Each structure stands twice: as C-alpha cells, then as structure tokens.
Amino acid sequence: MNTTTRQTKVKEFLWKDISLSIEPGKKGAKKCLLDNVSGSLKPGEIMALMGPSGSGKTTLLNILAHRKVPTHGSLDGEVLINNNPTTRSLIKEVSAYVEQEDSLIGSLTVRETVDFNARLAGIPKAYRHELVEETIRSLGLKDQSGVQVGTPLQKGISGGQKRRLSIASQMVSKPSILFLDEPTSGLDSVASKEVISMIKRVAEEENMIVICSIHQPSTSVFQLFDKVTFLSKGKMVYAGTVNDVVDYFGSAGYSIPVHYNPSEYILDLINIDFSTGTEGCQDDEYNQKELVLNDLFEKWDNRRPSLTSEAKEDEQEEKQDGGALAEEETYVRPCIRFKNYFLKECNRINILLKRSLIKSRRDLLAYYVRIVMYLGLAIMMGTVWLRLDNDQDNIQPFMNALFFSGAFMSFMSVAYIPAFLEDYSSYVKDNANGLYGPFAFLTSNFIIGLPFLFAISLIFSIVTYFMCNFRHSAIGFWYYVMWLFLDLVAAESMTIFMCSVFPNFVVSLSLTAFANGLWMSVGGFLVSQKVLNVFWYYTFYWIDYQRYVFQGMMFNEFSERVYRCNSECYCMYNSPLASQCKIAGNAVLQNLGYGEYKKGLWAGILIVLIFVYRLGSYILLKLRS
C-alpha cells in the first residue's frame, strides 16, 4: 500500500552554501559552525551526514529541518524544495524529524503509539488501520505490536526496538522528507544494520528522502547509504555517492586500504581533536593532520560539483509543470477559517484525550501511586486526629487538621511531575513535527486530570471527614470535597506551570516545593493576617490559593458548630453562648479575623487562579514552539 498523506510532492530537496557563524562573547572571536555546505537529494535516496564530534552534523540537520539554531548567530544560504525557498510551515508539512532521544509514552503499546500518531497526522480512518499495520511490519515490530513500550516500573521493548518505533511513529504519516538524528545511537552493529536496512527499504518503497546524522557506522551499514557528506570543522570534505568515496579519496592522494572500513578511515583522517600536543604547543602529528585536512578542504572546493546548472534545469521543469509548490489562492472568510481551526483543534483534543486516558489507566506513576499515597495520608491524618469531640480543647486540633488536609494535599502534587514531563517530552517532539500545538496538549491534559483529581479528593474526604469527626452534615461533607478538589486542581495547575518554566525534574521539583512552602507560610494560619509582614500581605497573600481553600474549610466546619467550655465554664472564646458554657463556632472565625463566608467569591478566585496558571503554561509553550 502506498498512500501519501502529504499534499506537496517533493521532487528534489536542495541546500546551497549553508553557513552559520556565532558570536561566543564580547571578547571572543566569531566561531564558524558551518561554512558553505551544499547538497541535494531526490526521492528514494538516503544520505548520511558524518564527521567528528562538533563538526556540524546536527547543526546542519536542524537548519535543513528549520529546527532550533543559535539565535545570536548569522545564517546564510538557501534550503529549497523543487527549487523553491522553504519555510518552517512547509517543512512541517512535508517532513518528519526523529530525534536522538526516544520520547515515547511508556504505557502505550507499539501499535497504539503508531496509531495515535497516524490519527494526529490526519490520516483517514478508512485506511488508517492498514497503514499502521504496514508501517509496523515494515520496521520489523509485528511481533511486538501488542507490547507496551515500557516504564520505570514495567519492562517493555528493547532499546533497538524503541529506536525503530520512534522511526515508525514518524514514517506512518508518509513524509516526503525524513530527518534522523543519530538513529543508531546506543545500538550494536547488528541492530544498527537492521535499522538502517529497514529505513532504506521503506525510503525506496515510498519514494522518501532520508537524511540522517550518524557517528561511525560499520562497513555494511555505510554501504547501505546512497550518498554521504563528510564534515570537519563545519566544512565539506566530500559530498557525493557512497560508491565514489574510495575513488575520490584515492584520486586526492589518500587511498583507502583494502578491506578497511572507508568511513572509519576517513573519519580518522579528518579528526584532529585528539592531536593537540602538549599544553602550550602543537606536536608534529597535529600539524600533519591539519595540513591533510586543509588539503582535503582545498581539493573538494576545487572539485565539488556546481549545483547551479542542475537547479536551472529543475527550475525550468517546475515552470513547465506549473510549479509543484504553487497553491491556489482562494479567499476564505475569517469565520470559516476559525470554524476549520476550531474543528481541527477539537479533533486533536479528542485524540489526545483518548491517548491520555489509556496512559492514565495504565501508568502507575501518573495517578495510582498518588491515590495510594493520598489514601495513606488520609489514614495517617484520621488516626492522628481521631474522633475529636466538641470540647473547646479540640478547637485548635480541628484547625490544624483542616490546614494539614489542604496544605499537604497541595504539597503532594509534586508526585505528578514525572508523568507530566514524560507527556511534555512527547509534546515537544510532536509539536516540532506539526502534529498538534500547546492548546490541544494543555486542554486535553486538564480535562483528563479532572476525574482522577476528583476521585482522589473523594477518597481522601471519605476517610478523613468521618475519622476526624468533622461537622455532621451532608452539605458540609460535599463542601469539604469541593474545597479539596479545587485545592488539588490549583496545585496541579501550578505544578504544570513550574514544569513549563523549567522542564527539568530536579528544578521543577525544587520550584514547586518552594512555592508550596511559600503558600503555607503566607496563607494566614501559621502567621495571622493581622501580624503578617506588609510585603507578604500585599503581594502573595492575595494570590495564595491555599488561603482561600483553608478559609472555605474553616467556615464550612466552624460556622454552624458549637463547642463546650471546660468543667468550670471557662470559655476560650467569647461568644453569645458563653452563659450556656458553650462557644459558637463563629466566635472562633471572628477571633481569627475572618468576616463573611464568601464561598462563591473564593471558589471563583480559585478558578481564576487555575486559569492563570494554565494560561501561563500555554504562553510559555507557545513562545517555545
């Protein structure tokens, strides 16, 4: 089956005189990362980018794919498709990029991983199943199609199979151009040959252009490539067919020994990183290698084929064809454009919700461990504050219990960080390949989390509310659940925001823990708002979501409750019921400086804070994308 999902037909992919230089600092000299690098590929061809570490392989790959390049650099040259200048949106439409790191969702199976990528790529349902099965079979993963990728708690497929799955998940959309960054990284020679062989076969069958950076392939792997470009210090040493490599270097005066791996010999020839001599001087070996390298640069500059004539022929062909990239410019009313965008986003959200639901059901770290953790926290709390009665001595323990339930429920949201960072890694990869954006990602993440957070709040409330002997009221119980639920949603929204600021486990964990400590400190319980420092009062006190949760639970518990004074009728709080040796719960609230019970306002503020955290996350991801 040969089904093309990309609209633009790529007849040739061409890059001319790509140069990139950066300014390392005020006093540093300008550093050249790439210097006049050119090349071309046609459908069905597979090219290797090779060179020593730091030679510019990945930098060139990123420039060709319109990926991240240094913002403080100077970039020159052209990247063309069918002799037409490319744009980031066009490259996203016709290409896919497989990064060196496998960003896969561990709780999905091999088939589900490929299938969801096919759905997000917009492949029609009529032949999606057949295409997914064909892609899995072509990458040699048929026997593992029902196996989960693997999580830290559950073993899955092997490293080589993960590499092939990463490639399969991008190949399923049938891109015209496939970029691969170190596809054989971490694999042995047998697995490397297996991966490259399958890529070559699929490229030939689907007329796909494949460009991959590769470090040091074996002879058998090297021979699988149609073309190769050798780089050193950002300059071209050779670019052409693999079959001509031996002849070219022989004619240049550097004959490759018989039965010697050509790529290994050439890489050793052009690598001067380990020939720097002693400190303060350069030895003879370095000088010799430097001379050899400069000689190779000069000879290639004199002999490398000109792309001008070929480009002119293609340009003439494009004119005869009417331009392969020319698109019909039709006016679409803004309302229709918005409707199409809205429907597309809704479809993406729906697909991501289905994927997230599967992940949430299977991933023990996402919610199940948290449920067990919160249940353990609830049992501990219930046994510590076990069956408190209405004596005035228990007023402070009741307040402590309410504070503990809200503050520590919020604090333990840090347990969600690993699961979110896994989703974030998958999002970064998919977003760069144009599958979906930050709105669909964050919206689906928010929706899928609500039922789990509500379940956690309900389980925690059932245990703690009755064990601690809070106010006996059905309404009071459900308000308690509501405040805890809003608390958890706000805490998770803040956690996601911190992860969006710094998508690193240690940093985001530290920031989230610090923020929770801050909210606990300025919420008005540990330090009363009457004596709270003015700086904290007029800044963080008013945006502290834990404060509104605690106030809501305090009013829910104390506003309709009555406590007994001691046996001598001494009352810790003065209230209208003092003559009856009782304390009205409202007297406790007034003593703390609380006024009216504004549950609607406080719940509204919590929803606004949740929205602000989510909006902040969206803005950050949008700016990065």
C-alpha positions in Angstrom: 0.0 0.0 0.0 1.4 3.4 -1.0 -0.7 6.2 0.5 0.6 9.7 0.6 -0.8 12.0 3.3 1.4 15.0 2.5 0.0 17.2 -0.2 3.2 18.7 -1.6 5.1 16.4 -3.9 8.9 16.8 -3.3 10.9 16.1 -6.5 14.2 17.4 -5.1 15.5 18.7 -1.8 18.4 21.1 -2.2 20.6 23.2 0.1 23.1 25.7 -1.2 26.0 27.4 0.6 24.7 27.0 4.1 26.9 29.0 6.5 26.4 29.6 10.2 28.6 31.6 12.5 28.0 32.7 16.1 29.4 35.3 18.4 30.5 33.5 21.6 31.0 36.6 23.6 32.0 40.3 23.7 35.8 39.5 23.6 35.6 36.1 21.8 36.2 35.7 18.1 33.3 34.7 15.8 33.1 31.0 15.5 32.1 29.3 12.2 29.9 26.3 12.8 29.1 25.7 9.1 30.9 27.0 6.0 29.3 26.9 2.5 27.8 23.4 2.9 25.7 22.3 -0.1 23.9 19.1 -1.2 20.9 17.7 -2.9 18.7 14.6 -2.7 15.9 13.1 -4.7 13.0 10.8 -3.7 14.2 7.3 -2.7 17.7 8.4 -1.7 19.2 8.1 1.8 22.1 10.3 2.8 24.5 10.1 5.8 25.9 13.2 7.5 29.2 12.2 9.0 32.1 13.8 10.8 33.9 14.1 14.2 32.1 15.4 17.2 31.5 19.1 16.8 31.8 19.0 13.0 28.3 20.5 12.4 26.3 17.4 11.6 23.3 18.0 13.9 23.5 21.8 13.3 23.1 21.2 9.6 20.3 18.7 10.2 18.5 21.3 12.3 18.9 24.0 9.7 17.6 21.8 6.9 14.6 20.9 9.1 14.1 24.5 10.2 14.7 23.5 13.8 16.4 25.3 16.6 19.6 27.2 15.6 21.5 29.7 17.7 19.5 33.0 17.8 22.7 35.0 18.1 24.2 33.5 15.0 24.5 34.7 11.4 22.9 32.2 9.0 23.3 32.3 5.2 22.4 30.1 2.3 19.3 28.6 0.8 17.2 25.5 1.6 15.0 24.7 -1.4 12.3 22.2 -2.3 11.7 21.8 -6.0 13.9 24.9 -6.4 11.5 27.0 -4.3 12.5 28.5 -0.9 11.3 26.6 2.1 9.5 27.9 5.2 9.1 26.4 8.6 5.4 25.6 7.9 6.2 24.0 4.6 8.9 21.8 6.1 6.5 20.8 8.9 4.0 19.8 6.2 6.3 17.6 4.1 8.8 16.3 6.7 9.2 14.4 10.0 12.1 14.5 12.4 13.3 11.7 14.6 15.4 12.9 17.5 18.3 11.1 19.1 16.4 10.6 22.3 13.3 8.3 22.2 10.4 10.4 23.5 7.8 7.7 23.8 4.9 7.2 26.2 5.9 4.1 28.1 2.3 2.9 28.9 1.2 2.7 25.3 1.7 -0.4 23.2 3.7 -0.3 19.9 0.5 -0.4 17.8 -1.1 2.4 19.9 1.9 4.6 19.6 1.9 4.4 15.8 -1.9 4.6 15.6 -2.2 7.7 17.6 0.5 9.4 15.5 -1.4 8.4 12.4 -4.6 9.9 13.8 -2.9 13.2 14.8 -1.4 13.3 11.3 -4.9 13.4 9.9 -4.9 10.0 8.1 -8.4 9.0 7.2 -10.0 6.2 9.2 -10.8 4.2 6.0 -7.2 3.0 5.5 -5.5 4.0 8.8 -5.5 0.6 10.3 -3.9 -1.0 7.2 -1.3 1.8 7.0 -0.4 1.4 10.7 -0.1 -2.4 10.4 2.0 -2.0 7.2 4.3 0.5 9.0 4.8 -1.7 12.0 5.5 -4.7 9.8 8.0 -2.7 7.6 10.0 -1.7 10.7 10.1 -5.3 12.0 7.9 -4.7 15.0 5.0 -7.0 14.2 5.7 -9.5 17.0 5.9 -6.6 19.5 2.8 -4.7 18.3 0.9 -5.5 21.4 3.7 -4.9 23.9 3.9 -1.8 26.0 6.9 0.5 25.3 7.9 0.2 29.0 8.0 2.4 32.1 10.4 2.6 35.1 8.1 0.1 36.8 7.3 -2.2 33.9 9.7 -3.7 31.4 8.9 -3.2 27.7 10.6 -3.4 24.4 14.3 -3.2 23.9 16.4 -0.1 23.0 16.7 -1.1 19.4 13.0 -1.7 19.1 12.4 1.7 20.7 14.6 3.3 18.0 12.5 1.6 15.3 9.3 2.6 17.0 10.4 6.2 17.1 11.0 6.0 13.3 7.8 4.1 12.7 5.7 6.7 14.5 7.0 9.4 12.1 7.0 7.3 9.0 3.4 6.5 9.4 2.4 9.9 8.1 4.4 9.2 4.9 6.6 12.3 5.0 8.4 13.3 1.8 11.5 14.0 3.8 12.6 12.2 6.9 15.3 13.7 9.2 17.1 11.3 11.6 19.5 12.4 14.3 21.8 9.5 15.2 19.3 6.7 14.5 21.8 4.0 15.5 22.9 5.7 18.8 23.3 3.1 21.5 22.8 0.2 19.2 25.3 -2.6 18.4 26.4 -3.2 14.8 23.8 -5.9 14.1 20.9 -3.7 15.4 22.3 -0.7 13.5 22.4 -2.6 10.2 18.8 -3.8 10.9 17.5 -0.3 11.5 19.3 1.4 8.5 18.3 -1.5 6.2 14.6 -1.1 7.1 14.8 2.7 6.7 16.4 2.2 3.2 13.8 -0.3 2.1 10.9 2.0 3.2 12.5 5.0 1.6 12.7 3.2 -1.7 9.2 1.8 -1.5 7.7 5.2 -0.5 10.0 7.5 -2.6 11.1 9.1 0.6 14.1 11.4 1.1 16.1 10.4 4.2 18.9 12.4 5.8 20.5 11.2 8.9 23.5 12.1 11.0 25.4 9.1 12.0 28.6 8.7 14.1 30.7 5.8 12.9 28.9 3.1 11.0 30.2 -0.4 10.2 31.2 -1.1 6.6 28.0 -3.0 6.0 25.9 -0.1 7.3 27.9 2.5 5.4 27.3 0.7 2.1 23.5 1.0 2.7 23.6 4.7 2.1 23.2 6.2 -1.4 25.0 9.4 -0.6 27.3 10.7 2.2 28.6 14.1 3.3 31.7 14.3 5.4 32.2 17.4 7.5 35.0 18.6 9.6 35.2 21.9 11.5 31.9 22.9 9.7 33.5 22.5 6.2 32.8 19.9 3.5 35.4 17.2 2.8 33.3 15.2 0.5 29.7 15.1 -0.7 28.5 12.5 -3.2 27.6 8.9 -3.7 29.0 6.2 -1.4 30.2 4.2 -4.4 32.5 7.1 -5.4 34.1 7.6 -2.0 37.0 5.2 -2.5 37.8 6.5 -5.9 37.7 10.2 -4.9 40.0 9.9 -1.9 42.3 7.7 -4.0 42.5 10.4 -6.6 43.0 13.0 -3.9 46.1 11.2 -2.8 44.6 9.4 0.3 44.0 5.9 -0.8 41.8 3.8 1.5 43.4 0.4 2.3 41.8 -2.7 1.0 39.4 -4.4 3.5 39.3 -1.3 5.5 36.1 0.5 6.6 36.0 3.6 4.4 34.0 5.7 6.8 36.3 4.8 9.7 39.4 5.6 7.7 38.0 9.0 6.5 36.8 10.0 10.0 40.3 9.2 11.4 41.8 11.3 8.6 39.7 14.4 9.2 39.6 14.2 13.0 42.2 16.4 14.7 40.5 16.6 18.1 43.0 14.2 19.7 46.2 15.5 18.1 46.6 18.8 20.0 50.0 18.0 21.5 51.2 19.2 24.9 50.0 22.3 26.7 51.2 25.5 25.0 52.4 23.8 21.8 51.2 21.7 18.9 53.1 18.5 18.0 54.1 17.2 14.6 51.1 14.9 14.4 48.7 17.8 14.8 50.5 19.9 12.2 50.5 16.9 9.8 46.7 16.3 10.3 46.0 20.0 10.0 47.8 20.0 6.6 46.0 17.0 5.5 42.6 18.5 6.4 43.3 21.8 4.7 44.5 19.9 1.6 41.2 18.0 1.6 39.2 21.2 2.0 41.0 22.8 -0.9 40.7 19.8 -3.2 37.0 19.5 -2.5 36.4 23.2 -3.1 38.1 22.9 -6.5 36.3 19.7 -7.5 32.9 19.8 -5.8 30.1 19.8 -8.4 28.2 23.0 -9.1 24.5 22.9 -8.3 23.7 25.9 -10.5 23.1 24.0 -13.7 21.1 21.3 -12.0 19.0 24.0 -10.2 18.3 25.8 -13.5 17.1 22.5 -15.1 14.8 21.9 -12.2 13.5 25.5 -12.3 12.7 25.1 -16.0 10.9 21.8 -15.2 8.9 23.4 -12.4 7.8 26.2 -14.8 6.6 23.6 -17.3 4.8 21.8 -14.5 3.2 25.0 -13.3 5.2 24.8 -10.0 4.8 21.9 -7.7 4.6 24.1 -4.6 2.2 26.6 -6.1 -1.1 26.7 -4.2 -4.4 28.0 -5.3 -5.0 31.3 -3.5 -8.7 31.3 -2.6 -10.3 33.7 -0.2 -11.7 32.1 2.9 -13.9 34.1 5.1 -12.4 34.6 8.7 -15.4 32.9 10.2 -14.9 29.8 8.0 -11.2 29.8 8.8 -11.9 30.0 12.6 -14.5 27.2 12.2 -12.0 25.0 10.4 -9.3 25.7 13.0 -11.8 25.1 15.9 -12.9 21.8 14.4 -9.3 20.7 13.8 -8.3 21.6 17.4 -11.4 19.8 18.8 -10.4 16.7 16.9 -6.8 16.8 18.2 -8.0 17.3 21.7 -10.3 14.3 21.3 -7.4 12.1 20.1 -5.1 13.3 22.9 -7.9 12.6 25.4 -8.1 9.0 24.2 -4.4 8.6 24.4 -4.2 10.2 27.8 -7.0 8.1 29.1 -5.1 4.9 28.1 -1.9 6.3 29.7 -3.7 7.3 32.9 -5.3 3.8 33.2 -2.0 2.0 32.8 0.6 4.4 34.2 1.1 3.6 37.9 3.1 6.7 38.5 0.5 9.1 37.0 -2.4 8.6 39.4 -2.5 5.2 41.0 0.6 5.7 43.2 -0.8 9.1 44.1 -4.2 7.6 45.1 -2.4 5.1 47.3 -0.2 7.9 48.7 -3.2 10.2 49.4 -5.1 7.2 50.9 -2.1 6.6 53.2 -2.0 10.3 54.1 -5.7 10.2 54.9 -5.4 7.2 57.2 -2.5 8.8 59.0 -4.4 12.0 59.4 -7.5 10.2 60.5 -5.7 8.3 63.2 -3.7 11.3 64.4 -6.9 13.5 64.7 -9.1 10.5 65.6 -12.7 11.2 66.7 -12.2 14.7 68.0 -15.2 15.7 70.2 -16.8 19.1 70.8 -14.7 20.1 73.7 -13.0 23.5 73.4 -9.6 21.9 73.7 -10.2 20.3 70.3 -10.8 23.7 68.5 -7.1 24.1 67.7 -6.7 20.5 66.6 -9.6 20.9 64.3 -8.0 23.9 62.7 -4.7 22.0 62.5 -6.4 19.1 60.8 -8.1 21.4 58.2 -4.8 23.1 57.5 -3.0 19.8 57.2 -5.5 18.4 54.8 -5.4 21.4 52.4 -1.7 22.2 52.6 -0.3 18.7 52.3 -2.8 17.6 49.6 -1.4 20.5 47.7 2.2 19.8 48.5 2.0 16.2 47.3 1.1 17.4 43.8 4.9 17.2 43.1 4.3 13.4 42.6 2.7 14.4 39.2 5.9 15.9 37.9 7.5 12.7 36.3 4.3 11.8 34.5 3.8 15.4 33.1 7.5 15.6 32.0 7.0 12.4 30.0 4.0 13.9 28.3 5.9 17.1 27.8 8.8 15.3 26.0 6.3 13.7 23.7 4.6 17.0 23.1 7.9 18.7 22.2 8.6 16.0 19.6 5.0 16.0 18.2 4.7 19.8 18.1 8.0 20.2 16.2 6.6 17.7 13.6 3.4 19.7 13.3 1.0 17.2 14.8 -0.6 19.4 17.5 0.1 22.6 19.4 0.2 23.7 23.1 -3.6 24.5 23.2 -4.6 20.9 22.4 -1.9 19.5 24.6 -2.8 21.5 27.7 -6.5 21.3 27.2 -6.5 17.5 27.0 -4.1 17.4 30.0 -6.5 19.5 32.0 -9.7 17.6 31.1 -8.2 14.1 31.6 -6.9 15.1 35.1 -10.3 16.3 36.5 -12.0 12.9 37.2 -8.8 11.5 38.7 -8.4 14.5 41.0 -12.0 14.4 42.0 -11.6 10.7 42.8 -8.6 11.5 45.0 -10.5 14.2 46.7 -13.5 12.0 47.4 -11.4 9.1 48.7 -9.4 11.4 51.0 -12.6 13.1 52.2 -14.4 9.8 53.0 -11.6 8.7 55.2 -10.7 11.9 57.0 -14.1 13.6 57.3 -15.6 10.9 59.4 -12.4 9.7 61.2 -11.6 13.2 62.4 -15.3 13.8 63.3 -15.8 17.0 61.3 -19.2 18.6 61.3 -22.0 16.0 60.8 -23.7 17.3 57.7 -24.1 16.0 54.2 -23.8 19.5 52.8 -20.7 20.1 55.0 -19.1 16.9 53.6 -19.6 17.8 50.0 -18.3 21.3 50.5 -15.2 19.7 52.1 -14.8 17.6 49.0 -15.3 20.7 46.8 -12.6 22.7 48.6 -10.1 19.8 48.4 -10.9 19.3 44.8 -10.3 22.9 43.9 -7.1 22.8 46.0 -5.8 19.8 44.1 -6.7 21.3 40.7 -4.9 24.6 41.6 -1.9 22.7 42.9 -1.6 20.6 39.8 -2.0 23.6 37.6 0.8 25.3 39.5 3.0 22.2 39.2 2.4 22.1 35.4 3.3 25.8 35.2 6.6 25.2 37.1 7.4 22.3 34.7 6.6 24.5 31.8 9.1 27.2 33.1 11.8 24.6 33.7 11.1 21.2 32.1 13.7 19.5 34.3 12.7 17.1 37.1 15.1 18.4 39.8 14.5 22.1 39.0 10.7 21.8 38.7 10.5 19.7 41.9 12.5 22.3 43.8 10.4 25.2 42.5 7.1 23.5 43.2 8.2 22.6 46.7 9.4 26.1 47.4 6.1 27.6 46.1 4.0 25.3 48.3 6.1 26.2 51.3 5.5 29.9 50.4 1.7 29.4 50.2 1.6 27.6 53.5 3.6 30.4 55.2 1.6 33.4 54.0 -1.9 31.8 54.0 -2.9 33.3 57.3 -2.8 30.2 59.5 0.8 29.9 60.6 1.1 33.7 60.8 -2.2 35.5 61.2 -3.0 38.1 58.6 -3.1 40.7 61.4 0.6 40.4 62.0 1.8 39.2 58.6 4.6 41.4 57.1 3.1 44.0 54.8 5.2 42.9 51.9 3.8 39.3 52.0 0.3 40.6 52.8 0.0 42.9 49.8 1.7 40.5 47.4 1.4 36.8 47.8 -1.3 36.7 50.5 -4.0 37.7 48.0 -3.0 35.2 45.3 -2.4 32.3 47.7 -4.9 29.6 46.5 -4.3 27.6 49.8 -5.5 30.6 51.8 -9.0 30.5 50.0 -9.2 26.7 50.4 -8.4 27.0 54.2 -10.8 29.8 54.7 -13.6 27.9 52.9 -13.0 24.8 55.0 -12.8 26.8 58.2 -16.2 28.4 57.6 -17.6 25.0 56.5 -16.5 23.5 59.8 -17.0 26.2 62.4 -19.8 28.5 61.1 -22.6 26.0 62.3 -20.8 24.2 65.1 -21.0 24.7 68.8 -18.2 23.7 71.3 -18.3 23.0 75.1 -16.4 25.1 77.6 -14.5 23.4 80.3 -16.0 22.0 83.5 -15.6 25.3 85.3 -17.4 27.1 82.5 -14.3 28.9 81.3 -14.6 29.6 77.6 -11.5 30.1 75.4 -13.5 32.3 73.0 -16.1 34.8 74.0 -19.5 34.3 72.2 -23.2 34.9 72.8 -23.4 31.3 74.1 -21.0 31.9 77.0 -23.8 32.0 79.5 -24.6 28.4 78.5 -20.9 27.3 78.9 -20.7 26.9 75.1 -18.7 28.6 72.3 -20.3 29.4 69.0 -18.1 28.4 66.1 -18.5 31.9 64.5 -16.6 33.3 67.6 -13.5 31.3 66.5 -13.7 32.7 63.0 -14.1 36.2 64.3 -11.1 35.8 66.6 -9.0 34.8 63.5 -10.1 38.0 61.7 -12.5 36.3 59.2 -15.6 38.2 58.2 -18.3 36.8 56.0 -18.4 33.3 54.4 -17.9 34.3 50.7 -17.7 30.8 49.3 -18.9 31.8 45.8 -16.2 34.5 45.6 -13.5 32.3 46.9 -14.4 29.5 44.6 -14.4 31.9 41.7 -11.0 33.3 42.7 -9.6 29.7 42.8 -11.0 29.1 39.3 -9.4 32.3 38.1 -6.0 31.3 39.6 -6.3 27.9 38.0 -7.0 29.6 34.7 -4.0 31.9 35.2 -1.6 29.0 35.8 -2.9 27.2 32.8 -2.7 30.3 30.6 0.8 30.9 31.8 1.8 27.4 30.8 0.1 27.9 27.4 2.0 31.2 26.8 5.3 29.6 27.7 4.8 26.6 25.4 3.5 28.8 22.6 6.6 31.0 22.8 8.9 28.0 22.7 7.1 26.5 19.8 
